Amino acid sequence: MEFSSKLLEKAVYEMSQLPGIGKRTALRLVLHLLRQPKTQTEHLVMALGTLRNEIKFCQNCHSISDVNICDICSNPNRVRDMICIVEDIRDVMAIESTGQYRGLYHVLGGKISPMDGIGPQNLNISSLIEKVKSGEVKELIFALSATMEGDTTNFYIYKQLEGVEIKTSTIARGIGVNDELEYADEITLGRSIVNRIPFENALKNS
């Protein structure tokens, strides 16, 4: 792709580094921004800069937040001894949209994936294990996507809790194998949370 401007080329390159954005899509987005009032681009740049500099991660669940303890963890009406394990903020948003879950969350920040160089030490697993071993949690709900990486991560955490008396369950597999949780419709996801099954049963069926 030939560019008439080095500035345009640089902007397209940076835009194309975003996931799912190829160079042609990046060019279309950059040209769109150029056609808009200058203030709109400035607002976008300011919002991204503020996000990057001021965003926090909840000290309790590791979800993205504006404050040290997120709104969910600080809500006294949530069921505090039930924790749903998810990959990232997108899964929290997906489950919250169902209105079927009233417990807390623990955001791992990814899934174990040796092919991508991601091991247990790269995820928020140790803090979860400490939380469970402290005795303040009665049930863990495994709600990672039904992929090989998701199942591997679930099993690793489960093995780390051997000997600990705690109920473990997993969302019912109304979510298809290899499906990402964030793309499931609200009704299917809500039913999967409500009709969760013991994690041991999921192991036998896998």
Backbone torsions as a table, in degrees:
resi	resn	phi	psi	omega
1	MET	NA	120.6	-179.2
2	GLU	-91.5	135.6	-179.5
3	PHE	-115.1	140.2	178.2
4	SER	-84.5	-8.6	-177.0
5	SER	-141.0	131.9	176.6
6	LYS	-67.2	-33.0	178.2
7	LEU	-65.2	-42.0	178.0
8	LEU	-65.3	-43.0	-179.6
9	GLU	-60.5	-43.3	179.7
10	LYS	-63.8	-43.7	180.0
11	ALA	-63.8	-41.7	179.2
12	VAL	-64.6	-41.7	179.6
13	TYR	-60.5	-48.0	-178.9
14	GLU	-63.7	-40.5	179.1
15	MET	-64.3	-36.5	-177.2
16	SER	-73.0	-9.0	177.1
17	GLN	-77.0	-13.2	177.5
18	LEU	-71.4	145.8	-178.5
19	PRO	-62.6	134.2	177.7
20	GLY	80.0	3.9	-179.2
21	ILE	-110.2	110.3	175.9
22	GLY	-84.5	177.0	-176.2
23	LYS	-66.0	-36.2	-179.7
24	ARG	-67.6	-43.5	177.4
25	THR	-64.7	-40.1	179.0
26	ALA	-61.7	-42.4	178.7
27	LEU	-62.4	-42.9	-179.9
28	ARG	-62.6	-41.3	179.8
29	LEU	-67.2	-42.8	179.7
30	VAL	-64.1	-43.8	178.9
31	LEU	-64.7	-35.0	176.4
32	HIS	-61.9	-44.7	179.2
33	LEU	-62.6	-36.5	-180.0
34	LEU	-66.9	-27.7	-179.2
35	ARG	-83.2	-15.5	-178.9
36	GLN	-84.5	162.3	174.8
37	PRO	-55.6	145.2	-176.9
38	LYS	-57.1	-33.1	-178.2
39	THR	-63.7	-31.2	-179.5
40	GLN	-65.9	-42.8	177.4
41	THR	-65.2	-39.4	179.4
42	GLU	-63.5	-39.2	178.2
43	HIS	-64.4	-39.5	178.8
44	LEU	-64.3	-47.0	179.6
45	VAL	-61.5	-41.5	-179.0
46	MET	-66.4	-41.3	-179.5
47	ALA	-64.9	-41.4	179.6
48	LEU	-68.4	-40.0	178.7
49	GLY	-64.5	-43.9	178.8
50	THR	-63.9	-42.3	178.3
51	LEU	-58.0	-48.7	-175.8
52	ARG	-66.4	-36.2	-174.1
53	ASN	-87.7	-28.2	-170.9
54	GLU	-114.0	-9.4	-177.2
55	ILE	-65.5	146.9	178.8
56	LYS	-123.6	166.2	173.2
57	PHE	-117.8	129.5	-177.0
58	CYS	-53.6	130.8	-178.8
59	GLN	-70.2	-14.8	-178.5
60	ASN	-97.5	-48.7	-173.5
61	CYS	-113.2	-9.3	179.2
62	HIS	73.6	12.8	175.8
63	SER	-76.5	159.2	177.4
64	ILE	-68.5	135.8	-174.7
65	SER	-152.9	162.5	173.9
66	ASP	-88.0	-16.9	-176.7
67	VAL	-129.5	173.5	-174.8
68	ASN	-66.0	-34.1	175.9
69	ILE	-119.3	121.2	-173.6
70	CYS	-67.8	167.3	-177.5
71	ASP	-61.0	-35.8	-178.9
72	ILE	-68.7	-47.6	-178.6
73	CYS	-67.0	-28.5	-178.7
74	SER	-89.2	-3.9	-179.0
75	ASN	-78.5	114.7	-177.1
76	PRO	-67.3	-13.9	-178.6
77	ASN	-87.4	-4.0	179.1
78	ARG	-79.9	150.5	176.3
79	VAL	-76.7	110.9	-167.3
80	ARG	-85.9	-12.9	-179.4
81	ASP	-101.6	13.4	177.5
82	MET	-122.2	123.9	-177.6
83	ILE	-123.7	130.3	177.4
84	CYS	-101.6	121.6	-177.8
85	ILE	-90.3	121.8	-179.0
86	VAL	-130.4	168.4	-178.4
87	GLU	-78.8	-51.5	-178.0
88	ASP	-153.3	-174.8	-174.4
89	ILE	-59.7	-28.6	179.9
90	ARG	-62.9	-37.0	179.7
91	ASP	-72.5	-36.0	174.5
92	VAL	-59.3	-46.8	-179.1
93	MET	-63.5	-39.8	-179.5
94	ALA	-64.9	-45.2	-179.2
95	ILE	-69.2	-40.5	179.1
96	GLU	-61.6	-33.6	-178.1
97	SER	-67.7	-17.8	179.2
98	THR	-77.7	-25.1	-177.4
99	GLY	69.3	14.9	-175.2
100	GLN	-104.0	-2.9	-175.1
101	TYR	-126.3	132.6	-177.0
102	ARG	-122.3	10.4	178.7
103	GLY	-88.6	-162.4	178.6
104	LEU	-102.5	177.7	-178.9
105	TYR	-125.6	163.3	166.9
106	HIS	-137.6	116.1	-176.3
107	VAL	-93.9	117.6	-177.2
108	LEU	-75.9	-28.7	-177.2
109	GLY	84.4	17.4	179.1
110	GLY	147.4	-169.4	178.2
111	LYS	-132.2	152.6	176.9
112	ILE	-63.1	125.4	-178.5
113	SER	-150.4	89.0	-179.5
114	PRO	-54.3	-33.6	-180.0
115	MET	-62.6	-30.3	179.9
116	ASP	-99.7	6.8	179.4
117	GLY	73.7	22.7	-179.9
118	ILE	-105.4	113.9	178.3
119	GLY	-111.8	177.5	-179.6
120	PRO	-55.4	-33.8	-178.1
121	GLN	-68.9	-16.0	-179.9
122	ASN	-90.3	-3.9	-175.7
123	LEU	-117.0	167.7	-179.6
124	ASN	-84.9	59.6	-177.9
125	ILE	-94.7	-42.2	-176.0
126	SER	-60.2	-39.1	179.6
127	SER	-67.4	-31.2	176.7
128	LEU	-67.8	-45.6	-179.7
129	ILE	-61.0	-42.5	178.8
130	GLU	-62.2	-40.8	-179.4
131	LYS	-62.7	-42.8	-179.3
132	VAL	-68.6	-43.8	-177.4
133	LYS	-69.0	-16.3	177.2
134	SER	-73.2	-15.1	176.7
135	GLY	91.6	4.9	-176.9
136	GLU	-89.2	-2.1	-177.5
137	VAL	-116.3	132.3	179.2
138	LYS	-102.9	-28.8	-179.9
139	GLU	-141.8	136.0	171.8
140	LEU	-110.2	129.9	176.7
141	ILE	-109.4	117.1	177.2
142	PHE	-82.1	114.2	-176.5
143	ALA	-127.3	40.2	175.0
144	LEU	-85.0	158.6	-178.7
145	SER	-60.5	149.0	-176.2
146	ALA	-79.8	62.1	177.7
147	THR	-118.4	170.6	178.7
148	MET	-59.6	-41.3	179.1
149	GLU	-65.3	-40.3	178.9
150	GLY	-64.4	-44.8	179.5
151	ASP	-65.9	-37.7	178.4
152	THR	-62.8	-43.0	-179.5
153	THR	-66.3	-44.0	176.9
154	ASN	-56.6	-47.3	-176.3
155	PHE	-66.5	-38.9	179.1
156	TYR	-61.0	-47.2	180.0
157	ILE	-63.3	-42.6	179.8
158	TYR	-58.4	-43.2	-179.7
159	LYS	-67.7	-32.0	178.6
160	GLN	-67.4	-18.2	-176.2
161	LEU	-103.2	12.6	177.4
162	GLU	-58.7	132.4	-179.4
163	GLY	90.9	-9.5	178.3
164	VAL	-94.7	129.3	179.4
165	GLU	-80.5	102.5	178.9
166	ILE	-155.8	144.3	176.9
167	LYS	-79.2	129.9	176.8
168	THR	-121.1	134.2	178.9
169	SER	-138.5	166.3	177.6
170	THR	-134.5	151.4	-179.5
171	ILE	-62.4	142.2	-179.9
172	ALA	-61.2	145.2	-173.6
173	ARG	-82.9	51.5	163.2
174	GLY	-74.7	-15.8	174.2
175	ILE	-85.3	121.7	-175.4
176	GLY	-64.6	152.3	176.1
177	VAL	-60.3	136.8	-177.6
178	ASN	73.8	5.9	176.8
179	ASP	-85.8	140.6	174.8
180	GLU	-84.0	137.7	-174.9
181	LEU	-58.2	-38.8	-173.4
182	GLU	-65.2	-19.6	-177.5
183	TYR	-94.9	-4.0	179.8
184	ALA	-71.6	144.8	178.1
185	ASP	-72.0	158.2	-172.4
186	GLU	-62.5	-38.4	-177.5
187	ILE	-67.1	-47.0	179.4
188	THR	-62.2	-44.7	-179.1
189	LEU	-65.8	-41.4	178.6
190	GLY	-61.4	-43.3	178.2
191	ARG	-65.6	-34.9	-179.9
192	SER	-65.8	-35.5	177.2
193	ILE	-70.5	-47.6	-177.5
194	VAL	-64.4	-40.8	-175.9
195	ASN	-97.9	31.3	-179.8
196	ARG	-59.8	154.2	-175.6
197	ILE	-121.4	158.0	177.9
198	PRO	-56.6	139.1	-176.8
199	PHE	-62.2	-33.1	179.4
200	GLU	-59.2	-36.2	178.6
201	ASN	-66.2	-37.0	179.1
202	ALA	-65.5	-35.9	178.6
203	LEU	-63.8	-40.3	-179.0
204	LYS	-66.8	-31.6	-176.0
205	ASN	-89.0	-10.0	-176.1
206	SER	-87.8	NA	NA
